[in-house]
Amino acid sequence: MGLLAFKDAVHLVARTGLGAEWAAVKQLEGRTQQAAVAWVLHPAASALKPVPRLTPWLKLEPMRLNDMKSRNSAWSISQREGKLLQAWWVEQMLTTRTPFVERMTLFWHNHFTSSIQKTLQPSLLYQQNLLLRRHAVGNFAELLRGMARDPAMLVYLDGYQNTKEQPNENFARELLELFTIGRGHYRESDVKAAAKAFTGWGVDNDTGKFIIRADQHVAGQSTFLGKTGDFSGDDILNILLAHPRTAERLVDKIWLAFVSNRPDPAVTSVWAQQLRGSGYDIQKLLETVFNSEPFWALHNRGTVVKSPVELVIGTARMLSYPRESTEEMLNLCRLLGQELFDPPNVKGWTGGEYWISTQTLLVRNAYLAKLSRGNLDDSVASPLKLPRVPDEQLIEWLLPVKPLKPLPVTPGARRLVRALLLDPAFQVS
């Protein structure tokens, strides 16, 4: 590929940002593919919005562990502050100059799930979000080690209860099944060995910080994935990082998020080997992915269903229609099946075609119809400011494939844009 044509710049921005924003597309149009990918992977810094005031661990945790009245009070505080935290992230996504960082933070949030409802600790979830941001396009090995020590994760998967007297296997099980090698590649004995290695890893009751309580660690020989030793938690993580399936499963997830709805094993196996060889450098992996033939292939365009966040926030970033309130956007995402800081379970959001059902498609179309309502006569003043380009370019901008419905007979950019938003092809990228 030589210099990026307009439709190719749209494809790159749509897949890596939050909506195919016109300014970003024009920024990349005419650049070489490698230069455009580098622009995406090395964005200028964008400041975070100030976080709302959140109750610290020390004040919520005792209430959660004592009498019912205190637990009810803790629940009420966590729900109220959880909504504030959700609104904070929505507003960050709406205004950021680095949408790719937000997209990758959301990707990791869905890989290493934690929820408000289980943790009852919005302040810890905020700290976890910062951890995900720091490693968003960094190193997966470092991120995995950080998440194993993350207080929100330790509370969410009961890791802080994994002690000598009361062993708890929840974190160890999900570490193997979801975060690394996946089902079919470990035994129950491996789960028990991993849980034993992580005994004593917990959260300091006074500070809410990670702590290892040596007196709660179960020492002694055990066998994990065919290796025998007196393992620590870090030893378990190192063994999992050396296992080929960890890289393979991660590459499959990257493919589904950025390339198409069906991974190609012949390609992903090579990418996984490169990922392990780089020491799990995510930026290098993404550079390979975004410069690959499958990423740019025409048959892979229009194959990734937009998540609720992409649809609601991405459309708002793309077009200058009057925006819904933050509260309304949060409610829309919830109705569409994606509530920030509250995935449905430890497996996270399934995504892909599961985003679309008879009910959610009705809500999606109702949102887009409401957003684009109003006088469609281009001669009448409107808050919608569209680029003065031929209709063909508007179609290439808003749809990854040809429209599936007939276009309006009456001319006019506003009328055309509304029709494109309501076309089924707008639901994919």
C-alpha positions in Angstrom: 0.0 0.0 0.0 1.3 3.4 -0.9 -0.2 6.7 0.5 -3.5 6.3 2.4 -6.6 7.1 0.4 -9.5 8.7 2.2 -11.4 5.5 2.8 -8.3 3.8 4.2 -7.6 6.6 6.6 -11.3 6.3 7.7 -10.7 2.6 8.3 -7.7 3.1 10.5 -9.3 5.9 12.6 -12.6 4.0 13.0 -10.8 0.8 14.2 -8.4 2.5 16.5 -10.4 5.5 17.8 -13.8 6.4 19.1 -15.6 7.2 15.9 -14.0 8.1 12.6 -13.5 11.7 13.4 -13.1 13.9 10.3 -10.1 15.8 11.6 -8.2 12.7 12.4 -9.1 11.1 9.1 -7.8 14.2 7.2 -4.7 14.1 9.4 -3.8 10.7 8.1 -5.0 10.9 4.5 -2.1 11.0 2.2 0.4 9.6 4.7 2.2 6.3 4.2 0.7 3.3 6.0 3.6 3.0 8.3 3.6 6.8 9.2 -0.2 6.7 9.8 0.1 3.6 12.1 3.0 5.3 14.0 0.8 8.4 14.5 -1.9 6.2 16.1 0.5 4.3 18.3 2.5 7.3 19.5 -0.2 9.9 20.3 0.5 13.2 22.0 -0.3 13.2 25.7 -3.8 14.1 26.8 -4.6 15.0 30.4 -7.0 13.1 32.5 -10.1 14.8 33.8 -10.1 15.3 37.6 -11.6 12.3 39.3 -14.6 12.9 41.5 -14.2 12.7 45.3 -14.2 9.0 46.3 -14.5 7.5 49.8 -11.2 5.7 50.7 -10.9 2.0 51.4 -10.4 2.6 55.1 -13.9 4.1 55.5 -15.8 1.6 53.3 -14.1 -1.7 54.2 -15.0 -1.8 57.9 -18.6 -1.0 57.0 -18.7 -3.9 54.5 -17.4 -6.4 57.1 -19.5 -5.4 60.2 -23.3 -5.2 60.8 -26.0 -5.2 58.2 -26.7 -1.4 58.6 -23.1 -0.6 57.9 -23.0 -2.9 54.9 -26.1 -1.2 53.5 -24.5 2.2 54.0 -21.4 1.0 52.3 -23.5 -0.3 49.4 -25.3 3.0 49.0 -22.0 5.0 49.0 -20.4 2.6 46.5 -23.4 2.9 44.1 -23.5 6.7 44.2 -19.7 7.0 43.8 -19.7 4.3 41.2 -22.0 6.4 39.0 -19.7 9.3 39.5 -16.8 7.2 38.4 -18.7 5.9 35.3 -19.5 9.5 34.4 -15.9 10.5 34.8 -14.8 7.9 32.2 -17.6 8.8 29.8 -16.5 12.4 29.9 -12.9 11.4 29.5 -13.8 9.5 26.4 -15.8 12.4 25.0 -13.1 14.9 25.3 -9.8 13.1 25.1 -7.3 13.9 22.3 -6.0 10.3 22.5 -9.1 8.0 21.8 -6.8 5.1 21.1 -5.6 5.1 24.7 -9.2 5.0 25.9 -10.0 2.2 23.5 -7.1 0.1 24.8 -7.9 0.9 28.4 -11.4 -0.4 27.7 -9.9 -3.5 26.0 -7.9 -4.3 29.1 -10.9 -3.5 31.4 -12.7 -6.3 29.6 -9.8 -8.7 29.9 -9.1 -8.1 33.6 -12.6 -7.5 34.8 -13.6 -6.0 38.1 -16.9 -4.6 39.1 -18.5 -2.0 41.4 -21.1 -4.5 42.5 -18.6 -7.0 43.8 -15.8 -4.8 45.1 -18.0 -2.0 46.5 -14.8 0.1 46.2 -14.9 2.8 43.5 -11.6 4.3 44.7 -9.9 1.0 44.1 -11.5 0.7 40.6 -10.2 4.2 39.8 -6.7 3.1 40.7 -7.1 0.0 38.6 -8.2 2.1 35.7 -5.0 4.1 36.1 -3.0 0.9 36.0 -4.7 -0.2 32.8 -3.9 3.2 31.3 -0.2 3.1 32.2 0.1 -0.3 30.4 -2.5 0.3 27.7 0.1 0.0 24.9 3.0 -1.1 27.0 4.0 -4.6 28.2 1.5 -7.3 29.0 3.9 -9.1 31.3 4.2 -6.0 33.5 0.4 -5.5 33.3 -0.3 -9.1 34.4 2.1 -8.7 37.3 0.4 -5.4 38.2 -3.1 -6.9 38.1 -2.1 -9.8 40.3 -1.2 -7.2 42.9 -4.1 -4.9 42.2 -6.3 -4.3 45.3 -9.5 -4.1 43.2 -8.7 -7.4 41.5 -7.8 -9.0 44.9 -11.2 -8.0 46.3 -13.1 -8.9 43.1 -11.8 -12.4 42.9 -11.4 -13.0 46.6 -7.6 -13.1 46.4 -7.3 -11.2 49.6 -9.0 -14.1 51.4 -6.5 -16.6 50.1 -4.8 -17.4 53.4 -3.1 -20.4 55.1 -6.3 -21.1 57.2 -8.8 -20.4 54.4 -7.3 -21.1 50.9 -9.3 -19.5 48.1 -8.9 -20.6 44.5 -11.0 -17.9 42.7 -8.1 -15.7 41.5 -5.9 -18.7 40.6 -8.8 -20.3 38.5 -9.6 -17.1 36.6 -5.8 -16.4 36.1 -5.5 -19.6 34.2 -8.9 -19.8 32.5 -9.4 -16.1 31.5 -6.2 -14.1 31.8 -3.7 -16.5 30.4 -3.8 -20.0 28.9 -7.5 -20.9 28.9 -9.6 -24.0 29.4 -8.2 -27.3 28.3 -4.6 -26.5 29.1 -4.6 -27.0 32.9 -5.9 -29.4 35.5 -7.6 -28.9 38.9 -4.2 -29.7 40.5 -2.7 -26.7 38.7 -5.4 -24.4 40.1 -4.7 -25.7 43.6 -0.9 -25.3 43.1 -1.4 -21.7 41.9 -3.7 -20.8 44.7 -1.1 -22.2 47.2 1.6 -20.0 45.6 -0.6 -16.9 46.0 -1.5 -17.4 49.7 -0.7 -14.4 51.7 -1.2 -11.9 48.8 -3.8 -9.4 50.0 -4.9 -5.9 50.8 -3.7 -3.9 53.9 -6.8 -3.3 56.0 -5.5 0.2 57.0 -4.4 1.5 53.6 -6.1 -0.5 50.9 -2.7 -1.2 49.4 -1.2 -4.5 48.2 0.6 -6.5 50.8 2.2 -9.9 51.1 1.6 -11.5 54.6 4.5 -14.0 54.9 2.9 -15.7 57.9 -0.2 -16.5 55.7 1.9 -18.1 52.8 1.9 -21.9 52.4 5.4 -22.9 51.6 6.5 -26.3 50.2 6.9 -28.2 47.0 4.1 -28.4 44.4 3.7 -29.2 40.7 2.3 -26.6 38.3 1.9 -27.2 34.6 4.5 -29.9 34.8 7.1 -28.0 36.8 7.9 -28.7 40.4 9.1 -26.2 43.0 8.4 -24.1 46.1 6.6 -21.5 44.0 5.7 -17.9 44.8 3.0 -16.0 43.0 5.5 -14.4 40.7 6.9 -17.9 39.8 3.4 -18.9 38.7 3.0 -15.8 36.5 6.4 -16.4 34.9 5.5 -20.0 34.0 2.2 -18.8 32.5 4.0 -16.1 30.5 6.4 -18.7 29.1 3.4 -20.9 28.0 2.6 -20.5 24.3 -1.2 -20.4 24.9 -1.0 -17.1 26.8 0.3 -15.2 23.8 -2.0 -17.1 21.4 -5.1 -16.3 23.3 -4.1 -12.6 23.7 -3.4 -12.3 20.0 -6.8 -13.9 19.2 -8.5 -11.2 21.4 -6.5 -8.5 19.6 -7.6 -9.9 16.3 -11.3 -9.9 17.3 -11.1 -6.3 18.6 -9.2 -4.8 15.6 -9.2 -7.1 12.5 -12.4 -9.2 12.0 -14.8 -11.5 13.6 -12.9 -14.6 12.7 -9.1 -15.1 13.5 -6.9 -16.7 11.0 -4.7 -19.3 12.9 -2.0 -19.2 10.2 -1.5 -15.5 10.9 -2.2 -15.3 14.7 0.3 -18.2 15.5 3.1 -16.1 13.9 2.0 -13.0 15.8 1.9 -14.9 19.0 5.4 -16.2 18.5 6.5 -12.6 17.8 4.7 -11.4 21.0 6.5 -13.9 23.2 9.8 -13.1 21.5 9.4 -9.4 22.3 8.8 -10.1 26.0 5.1 -9.3 25.5 5.5 -5.8 24.0 1.9 -4.8 23.1 3.0 -1.8 21.0 5.1 -4.0 18.8 2.2 -6.4 18.4 -0.2 -3.6 17.4 2.3 -2.2 15.0 2.5 -5.6 13.3 -1.3 -5.9 13.3 -2.1 -2.5 12.0 0.5 -2.9 9.2 -0.7 -6.3 8.2 -2.5 -7.4 5.1 -5.5 -8.8 7.1 -6.1 -5.5 8.9 -6.3 -3.6 5.5 -8.1 -6.3 3.5 -11.4 -5.2 2.0 -13.1 -8.4 3.0 -12.4 -7.7 6.7 -14.0 -4.2 6.6 -17.5 -4.0 8.1 -16.9 -7.1 10.1 -16.4 -5.6 13.6 -19.7 -4.7 15.4 -19.5 -1.4 17.2 -19.7 -1.7 21.0 -22.2 0.4 22.8 -19.4 2.8 23.8 -18.2 3.1 20.2 -21.7 3.7 19.0 -22.8 6.2 21.6 -19.6 8.1 22.3 -18.0 7.6 18.9 -21.0 9.0 17.1 -21.1 12.0 19.4 -17.4 12.6 18.7 -17.8 12.3 15.0 -20.8 14.6 14.4 -21.7 17.9 15.9 -25.3 17.1 16.9 -26.4 18.3 20.3 -25.1 15.7 22.7 -27.1 13.7 25.2 -26.2 14.3 28.9 -23.6 12.1 30.4 -26.2 10.5 32.5 -28.3 9.7 29.4 -25.2 8.3 27.7 -24.5 6.0 30.7 -28.0 4.8 30.6 -27.9 4.1 26.9 -24.7 2.1 27.2 -26.3 0.2 30.1 -29.4 -0.6 28.0 -27.2 -1.7 25.2 -25.3 -4.1 27.5 -22.1 -2.3 28.3 -21.9 -0.6 31.8 -18.5 0.7 32.5 -16.8 -0.6 35.7 -19.6 -3.2 35.8 -19.1 -6.1 33.3 -21.8 -8.8 33.6 -19.4 -11.4 35.1 -15.7 -12.3 35.3 -15.6 -13.2 31.6 -16.4 -9.6 30.7 -18.5 -8.6 27.7 -18.6 -11.2 24.9 -18.8 -8.5 22.3 -19.0 -9.1 18.5 -22.3 -10.2 17.2 -23.5 -10.6 20.9 -23.8 -6.8 21.0 -26.7 -7.0 18.6 -30.1 -8.4 19.5 -33.7 -7.5 18.5 -34.0 -5.4 21.6 -30.6 -3.7 21.5 -30.9 -2.9 17.7 -34.1 -1.1 18.5 -32.4 1.0 21.2 -29.4 1.7 18.8 -31.7 2.9 16.0 -33.8 4.9 18.4 -30.7 6.7 19.7 -29.4 7.5 16.2 -32.9 8.6 15.0 -33.2 10.9 18.0 -29.7 12.3 17.5 -30.2 13.1 13.9 -33.8 14.5 14.2 -34.6 18.0 13.2 -35.0 20.0 10.0 -33.1 18.2 7.2 -33.1 21.3 4.9 -29.5 22.3 4.3 -30.6 25.9 3.9 -31.9 26.1 7.5 -29.4 26.9 10.3 -28.4 23.7 12.2 -25.9 22.8 14.9 -24.7 20.0 12.6 -21.6 21.2 10.7 -20.7 18.9 7.9 -17.7 19.0 5.6 -18.4 20.4 2.1 -17.6 17.3 0.1 -19.4 15.1 -2.5 -22.0 12.7 -1.3 -19.7 9.7 -2.2 -17.1 10.9 0.4 -19.8 11.3 3.1 -20.7 7.7 2.4 -17.1 6.5 2.6 -16.7 8.5 5.9 -19.7 7.1 7.7 -20.0 3.6 6.4 -17.3 0.9 6.0 -19.1 -0.8 3.2 -21.8 0.2 0.7 -25.2 1.2 2.1 -27.6 -1.6 2.6 -30.7 0.5 2.3 -31.7 2.9 -0.6 -30.4 6.4 -0.2 -32.7 9.4 -0.1 -33.9 10.7 -3.5 -34.2 14.2 -2.2 -30.7 15.8 -2.2 -29.1 17.3 0.9 -26.1 16.5 3.1 -28.2 16.4 6.4 -30.8 14.1 4.9 -28.0 11.8 3.5 -26.2 11.7 6.8 -29.4 10.8 8.7 -30.0 8.0 6.2 -26.4 6.7 6.7 -26.7 6.7 10.5 -29.8 4.6 10.2 -28.3 2.2 7.7 -27.4 -1.2 9.2 -23.8 -0.7 7.9 -23.3 2.1 10.4 -23.5 -0.6 13.2 -20.1 -2.0 12.1 -16.6 -0.8 11.3 
